Amino acid sequence: MQDSSAVTAQRKRWLLVVWAALPILAFLAVEIRRIALLVTVTNVDFFGLVERARVVGYLPPTALVDGVYPVGYSLLLKAGLALGLDVIRAGQILSIVCGAFALIGVYLLA
């Protein structure tokens, strides 16, 4: 049988995890509902990232390093294209996932 203080500590830990997950789940629900019918690009730099994603396999690795467009975003867009998503939906999914990770980071800092 477990000690009652160990059970209480475990319950507190699970409660903390649930409370931490609620804002992230709320963010995901709101953003998914908001972009469900949105098919426009609101960031002009997105077109540069799309062009880099289309040629990422044909460029040498040194050509991918750029001060304006980060390498990782183009690579993740390329992965979305490889999965059969269109560029806009891949970008929206990527933005939502990055927003959720940002919320996790803020929670861990608090």
C-alpha positions in Angstrom: 0.0 0.0 0.0 1.2 3.5 -0.8 1.9 6.1 1.8 -0.9 8.7 1.9 1.6 11.6 1.4 2.9 9.9 -1.7 -0.6 9.5 -3.1 -1.3 13.2 -2.3 1.9 14.3 -4.0 0.9 12.2 -7.1 -2.5 13.7 -7.2 -1.1 17.2 -6.9 1.3 16.4 -9.8 -1.6 15.2 -12.0 -3.7 18.2 -11.1 -0.8 20.5 -12.1 -0.5 18.7 -15.4 -4.2 19.0 -16.1 -4.2 22.7 -15.2 -1.2 23.2 -17.5 -2.9 21.4 -20.4 -6.1 23.4 -20.2 -4.8 26.7 -21.7 -3.0 24.7 -24.4 -6.1 22.8 -25.3 -8.1 26.0 -25.3 -5.6 27.7 -27.6 -5.7 24.7 -30.0 -9.5 24.8 -30.0 -9.7 28.5 -30.7 -7.0 28.5 -33.4 -8.3 25.5 -35.2 -11.8 27.0 -35.3 -10.4 30.4 -36.4 -8.4 29.1 -39.3 -10.8 26.4 -40.5 -12.2 28.5 -43.2 -9.3 30.9 -43.6 -7.4 30.4 -46.9 -5.5 33.7 -47.0 -1.9 34.5 -46.3 -1.5 37.4 -43.8 2.3 37.3 -43.7 4.1 38.5 -46.8 7.3 36.7 -45.8 5.4 33.4 -46.2 5.9 33.4 -50.0 9.7 33.6 -49.5 9.5 30.6 -47.2 7.4 28.7 -49.6 9.9 29.3 -52.4 12.7 28.1 -50.2 10.7 25.0 -49.2 10.2 24.1 -52.9 13.9 24.2 -53.7 15.2 22.9 -50.4 16.2 19.5 -51.8 18.0 21.0 -54.7 20.2 23.6 -52.9 23.5 22.8 -51.2 23.2 23.0 -47.3 25.2 26.2 -47.3 22.6 28.0 -49.5 19.9 27.3 -47.0 21.4 29.5 -44.3 19.8 32.9 -44.5 19.5 35.8 -42.2 15.9 36.6 -43.1 14.3 33.1 -43.5 15.1 30.5 -40.9 16.1 27.1 -42.2 13.8 25.0 -40.0 10.5 26.6 -41.2 11.3 25.9 -44.8 12.2 22.3 -44.0 9.0 21.8 -42.0 7.0 23.3 -44.9 8.7 20.8 -47.2 7.7 18.0 -44.9 4.1 19.2 -45.0 4.3 19.3 -48.8 5.7 15.7 -48.8 2.7 14.6 -46.7 0.4 15.9 -49.4 -0.8 19.1 -47.6 -1.1 22.3 -49.5 1.3 25.0 -48.5 -1.2 27.2 -46.7 -2.6 24.3 -44.5 1.0 23.1 -43.7 1.9 26.7 -42.6 -1.3 27.0 -40.5 -0.6 23.6 -38.8 3.0 24.6 -38.2 2.0 27.9 -36.7 -0.5 26.3 -34.4 2.0 23.7 -33.2 4.6 26.4 -32.6 2.1 28.4 -30.7 1.4 25.5 -28.4 5.1 25.0 -27.8 5.4 28.7 -27.0 2.6 28.3 -24.4 4.5 25.3 -22.9 7.6 27.4 -22.7 5.9 30.2 -21.0 4.3 27.9 -18.5 7.7 26.3 -17.7 9.2 29.8 -17.2 6.4 30.8 -14.8 
